[in-house]
Amino acid sequence: MLQVSKITSKFQVTIPAAVRRVLGLKKGDAVAFEIEGNTVVVRRASALDRECAKAVEGTLSEWLSAEDEEAYREL
């Protein structure tokens, strides 16, 4: 089943209801994105995914500048 959603001006996407149902997602849940070549798989984030993200979040602050936002806006 194909589901489509549009990207907003802030690069946000609404997860279609059918996808939320399949993944069992509720408000506040986290999702994980797995990149495989030019394909991205979206799945419900596990506790391990959240712990890994929490462990590295402090090391990623150098990418939070306005200059970086501008440089990577088109990606």
Distance bins in CASP14 RR format, pairs under 12 A and 6 or more apart:
PFRMAT RR
TARGET T0000
AUTHOR 0000-0000-0000
RMODE 2
METHOD distances of the structure
MODEL  1
1 16 0 0 0 0 1 0 0 0 0 0 0
1 17 0 0 0 0 0 1 0 0 0 0 0
1 18 1 0 0 1 0 0 0 0 0 0 0
1 19 0 0 0 0 1 0 0 0 0 0 0
1 21 0 0 0 0 0 1 0 0 0 0 0
1 22 0 0 0 0 1 0 0 0 0 0 0
2 16 0 0 0 0 1 0 0 0 0 0 0
2 18 0 0 0 0 1 0 0 0 0 0 0
2 19 0 0 0 0 0 1 0 0 0 0 0
3 13 0 0 0 0 0 1 0 0 0 0 0
3 14 0 0 0 0 0 1 0 0 0 0 0
3 15 0 0 0 0 1 0 0 0 0 0 0
3 16 1 0 1 0 0 0 0 0 0 0 0
3 17 0 0 0 0 1 0 0 0 0 0 0
3 18 1 0 1 0 0 0 0 0 0 0 0
3 19 1 0 1 0 0 0 0 0 0 0 0
3 20 0 0 0 0 1 0 0 0 0 0 0
3 21 0 0 0 0 0 1 0 0 0 0 0
3 22 0 0 0 0 1 0 0 0 0 0 0
3 23 0 0 0 0 0 1 0 0 0 0 0
3 42 0 0 0 0 0 1 0 0 0 0 0
4 13 0 0 0 0 0 1 0 0 0 0 0
4 14 0 0 0 0 0 1 0 0 0 0 0
4 15 0 0 0 0 0 1 0 0 0 0 0
4 16 1 0 0 1 0 0 0 0 0 0 0
4 18 0 0 0 0 0 1 0 0 0 0 0
4 19 0 0 0 0 0 1 0 0 0 0 0
5 12 0 0 0 0 1 0 0 0 0 0 0
5 13 1 0 1 0 0 0 0 0 0 0 0
5 14 1 0 1 0 0 0 0 0 0 0 0
5 15 1 0 0 1 0 0 0 0 0 0 0
5 16 1 0 1 0 0 0 0 0 0 0 0
5 17 0 0 0 0 0 1 0 0 0 0 0
5 18 0 0 0 0 0 1 0 0 0 0 0
5 19 0 0 0 0 1 0 0 0 0 0 0
5 20 0 0 0 0 0 1 0 0 0 0 0
5 42 0 0 0 0 0 1 0 0 0 0 0
6 12 0 0 0 0 1 0 0 0 0 0 0
6 13 1 0 0 1 0 0 0 0 0 0 0
6 14 0 0 0 0 1 0 0 0 0 0 0
6 16 0 0 0 0 0 1 0 0 0 0 0
7 13 1 0 1 0 0 0 0 0 0 0 0
7 14 0 0 0 0 1 0 0 0 0 0 0
7 75 0 0 0 0 0 1 0 0 0 0 0
8 14 0 0 0 0 1 0 0 0 0 0 0
9 73 0 0 0 0 0 1 0 0 0 0 0
10 69 0 0 0 0 0 1 0 0 0 0 0
10 73 0 0 0 0 0 1 0 0 0 0 0
11 69 0 0 0 0 0 1 0 0 0 0 0
11 72 0 0 0 0 0 1 0 0 0 0 0
11 73 0 0 0 0 1 0 0 0 0 0 0
11 74 0 0 0 0 0 1 0 0 0 0 0
11 75 0 0 0 0 1 0 0 0 0 0 0
13 19 0 0 0 0 0 1 0 0 0 0 0
13 31 0 0 0 0 0 1 0 0 0 0 0
13 33 0 0 0 0 0 1 0 0 0 0 0
13 40 0 0 0 0 0 1 0 0 0 0 0
13 42 0 0 0 0 1 0 0 0 0 0 0
14 20 0 0 0 0 1 0 0 0 0 0 0
14 25 0 0 0 0 0 1 0 0 0 0 0
15 21 0 0 0 0 0 1 0 0 0 0 0
15 22 0 0 0 0 0 1 0 0 0 0 0
15 23 0 0 0 0 1 0 0 0 0 0 0
15 24 0 0 0 0 0 1 0 0 0 0 0
15 25 1 0 0 1 0 0 0 0 0 0 0
15 26 0 0 0 0 0 1 0 0 0 0 0
15 27 0 0 0 0 0 1 0 0 0 0 0
15 28 0 0 0 0 0 1 0 0 0 0 0
15 29 0 0 0 0 1 0 0 0 0 0 0
15 30 0 0 0 0 0 1 0 0 0 0 0
15 31 1 0 0 1 0 0 0 0 0 0 0
15 33 0 0 0 0 0 1 0 0 0 0 0
15 42 1 0 0 1 0 0 0 0 0 0 0
15 43 0 0 0 0 0 1 0 0 0 0 0
15 44 0 0 0 0 0 1 0 0 0 0 0
16 22 0 0 0 0 1 0 0 0 0 0 0
16 23 0 0 0 0 0 1 0 0 0 0 0
16 25 0 0 0 0 0 1 0 0 0 0 0
16 42 0 0 0 0 0 1 0 0 0 0 0
17 23 0 0 0 0 0 1 0 0 0 0 0
17 24 0 0 0 0 0 1 0 0 0 0 0
17 25 0 0 0 0 1 0 0 0 0 0 0
18 24 0 0 0 0 0 1 0 0 0 0 0
18 25 0 0 0 0 0 1 0 0 0 0 0
19 25 1 0 0 1 0 0 0 0 0 0 0
19 31 0 0 0 0 1 0 0 0 0 0 0
19 41 0 0 0 0 0 1 0 0 0 0 0
19 42 1 0 0 1 0 0 0 0 0 0 0
19 43 0 0 0 0 0 1 0 0 0 0 0
19 44 0 0 0 0 0 1 0 0 0 0 0
20 26 0 0 0 0 1 0 0 0 0 0 0
20 27 0 0 0 0 1 0 0 0 0 0 0
20 28 0 0 0 0 0 1 0 0 0 0 0
20 29 0 0 0 0 1 0 0 0 0 0 0
20 31 0 0 0 0 1 0 0 0 0 0 0
20 42 0 0 0 0 0 1 0 0 0 0 0
20 44 0 0 0 0 1 0 0 0 0 0 0
21 44 0 0 0 0 0 1 0 0 0 0 0
22 42 0 0 0 0 0 1 0 0 0 0 0
22 43 0 0 0 0 1 0 0 0 0 0 0
22 44 0 0 0 0 1 0 0 0 0 0 0
23 29 0 0 0 0 1 0 0 0 0 0 0
23 30 0 0 0 0 0 1 0 0 0 0 0
23 31 1 0 0 1 0 0 0 0 0 0 0
23 32 0 0 0 0 0 1 0 0 0 0 0
23 41 0 0 0 0 0 1 0 0 0 0 0
23 42 1 0 0 1 0 0 0 0 0 0 0
23 43 1 0 0 1 0 0 0 0 0 0 0
23 44 1 0 1 0 0 0 0 0 0 0 0
23 45 0 0 0 0 1 0 0 0 0 0 0
23 46 0 0 0 0 0 1 0 0 0 0 0
24 31 0 0 0 0 0 1 0 0 0 0 0
24 43 0 0 0 0 0 1 0 0 0 0 0
24 44 1 0 0 1 0 0 0 0 0 0 0
24 45 0 0 0 0 0 1 0 0 0 0 0
25 31 1 0 0 1 0 0 0 0 0 0 0
25 32 0 0 0 0 0 1 0 0 0 0 0
25 42 0 0 0 0 1 0 0 0 0 0 0
25 43 0 0 0 0 1 0 0 0 0 0 0
25 44 1 0 0 1 0 0 0 0 0 0 0
25 45 0 0 0 0 1 0 0 0 0 0 0
26 44 0 0 0 0 1 0 0 0 0 0 0
28 44 0 0 0 0 0 1 0 0 0 0 0
28 45 0 0 0 0 0 1 0 0 0 0 0
28 50 0 0 0 0 0 1 0 0 0 0 0
29 42 0 0 0 0 0 1 0 0 0 0 0
29 43 0 0 0 0 0 1 0 0 0 0 0
29 44 1 0 0 1 0 0 0 0 0 0 0
29 45 1 0 0 1 0 0 0 0 0 0 0
29 46 0 0 0 0 0 1 0 0 0 0 0
29 47 0 0 0 0 0 1 0 0 0 0 0
29 49 0 0 0 0 0 1 0 0 0 0 0
29 50 0 0 0 0 0 1 0 0 0 0 0
30 42 0 0 0 0 0 1 0 0 0 0 0
30 43 0 0 0 0 0 1 0 0 0 0 0
30 44 1 0 0 1 0 0 0 0 0 0 0
30 45 1 1 0 0 0 0 0 0 0 0 0
30 46 0 0 0 0 1 0 0 0 0 0 0
30 47 0 0 0 0 1 0 0 0 0 0 0
30 48 0 0 0 0 0 1 0 0 0 0 0
30 49 1 0 0 1 0 0 0 0 0 0 0
30 50 1 0 1 0 0 0 0 0 0 0 0
30 51 0 0 0 0 0 1 0 0 0 0 0
30 52 0 0 0 0 0 1 0 0 0 0 0
30 53 0 0 0 0 1 0 0 0 0 0 0
30 54 0 0 0 0 0 1 0 0 0 0 0
31 40 0 0 0 0 0 1 0 0 0 0 0
31 41 0 0 0 0 0 1 0 0 0 0 0
31 42 1 0 1 0 0 0 0 0 0 0 0
31 43 1 0 0 1 0 0 0 0 0 0 0
31 44 1 0 0 1 0 0 0 0 0 0 0
31 45 1 0 1 0 0 0 0 0 0 0 0
31 46 0 0 0 0 0 1 0 0 0 0 0
31 49 0 0 0 0 1 0 0 0 0 0 0
31 50 0 0 0 0 0 1 0 0 0 0 0
31 53 0 0 0 0 0 1 0 0 0 0 0
32 40 0 0 0 0 0 1 0 0 0 0 0
32 41 0 0 0 0 1 0 0 0 0 0 0
32 42 1 0 0 1 0 0 0 0 0 0 0
32 43 1 0 1 0 0 0 0 0 0 0 0
32 44 1 0 0 1 0 0 0 0 0 0 0
32 45 1 0 1 0 0 0 0 0 0 0 0
32 46 1 0 0 1 0 0 0 0 0 0 0
32 47 0 0 0 0 0 1 0 0 0 0 0
32 48 0 0 0 0 1 0 0 0 0 0 0
32 49 1 0 1 0 0 0 0 0 0 0 0
32 50 0 0 0 0 1 0 0 0 0 0 0
32 52 0 0 0 0 1 0 0 0 0 0 0
32 53 0 0 0 0 1 0 0 0 0 0 0
33 39 0 0 0 0 0 1 0 0 0 0 0
33 40 1 0 1 0 0 0 0 0 0 0 0
33 41 1 0 0 1 0 0 0 0 0 0 0
33 42 1 0 1 0 0 0 0 0 0 0 0
33 43 0 0 0 0 1 0 0 0 0 0 0
33 44 0 0 0 0 0 1 0 0 0 0 0
33 45 0 0 0 0 1 0 0 0 0 0 0
33 49 0 0 0 0 1 0 0 0 0 0 0
33 53 0 0 0 0 0 1 0 0 0 0 0
34 40 1 0 0 1 0 0 0 0 0 0 0
34 41 1 0 1 0 0 0 0 0 0 0 0
34 42 0 0 0 0 1 0 0 0 0 0 0
34 43 1 0 0 1 0 0 0 0 0 0 0
34 44 0 0 0 0 0 1 0 0 0 0 0
34 45 0 0 0 0 0 1 0 0 0 0 0
34 46 0 0 0 0 0 1 0 0 0 0 0
34 49 0 0 0 0 1 0 0 0 0 0 0
35 41 0 0 0 0 1 0 0 0 0 0 0
35 42 0 0 0 0 0 1 0 0 0 0 0
36 42 0 0 0 0 0 1 0 0 0 0 0
36 43 0 0 0 0 0 1 0 0 0 0 0
43 49 0 0 0 0 1 0 0 0 0 0 0
44 50 0 0 0 0 0 1 0 0 0 0 0
45 51 0 0 0 0 0 1 0 0 0 0 0
45 52 0 0 0 0 1 0 0 0 0 0 0
45 53 0 0 0 0 1 0 0 0 0 0 0
45 54 0 0 0 0 0 1 0 0 0 0 0
46 52 0 0 0 0 1 0 0 0 0 0 0
46 53 0 0 0 0 0 1 0 0 0 0 0
47 53 0 0 0 0 0 1 0 0 0 0 0
47 54 0 0 0 0 0 1 0 0 0 0 0
48 54 0 0 0 0 0 1 0 0 0 0 0
48 55 0 0 0 0 0 1 0 0 0 0 0
49 55 0 0 0 0 0 1 0 0 0 0 0
49 56 0 0 0 0 0 1 0 0 0 0 0
50 56 0 0 0 0 0 1 0 0 0 0 0
50 57 0 0 0 0 0 1 0 0 0 0 0
51 57 0 0 0 0 0 1 0 0 0 0 0
52 59 0 0 0 0 0 1 0 0 0 0 0
53 59 0 0 0 0 0 1 0 0 0 0 0
53 60 0 0 0 0 1 0 0 0 0 0 0
54 60 0 0 0 0 0 1 0 0 0 0 0
56 63 0 0 0 0 0 1 0 0 0 0 0
57 63 0 0 0 0 0 1 0 0 0 0 0
57 64 0 0 0 0 0 1 0 0 0 0 0
58 64 0 0 0 0 0 1 0 0 0 0 0
60 68 0 0 0 0 0 1 0 0 0 0 0
61 68 0 0 0 0 0 1 0 0 0 0 0
62 68 0 0 0 0 1 0 0 0 0 0 0
63 69 0 0 0 0 1 0 0 0 0 0 0
63 71 0 0 0 0 1 0 0 0 0 0 0
63 72 0 0 0 0 1 0 0 0 0 0 0
63 75 0 0 0 0 0 1 0 0 0 0 0
64 72 0 0 0 0 0 1 0 0 0 0 0
65 71 0 0 0 0 1 0 0 0 0 0 0
65 72 0 0 0 0 0 1 0 0 0 0 0
66 72 0 0 0 0 0 1 0 0 0 0 0
66 73 0 0 0 0 0 1 0 0 0 0 0
67 73 0 0 0 0 0 1 0 0 0 0 0
68 75 0 0 0 0 0 1 0 0 0 0 0
69 75 0 0 0 0 0 1 0 0 0 0 0
END
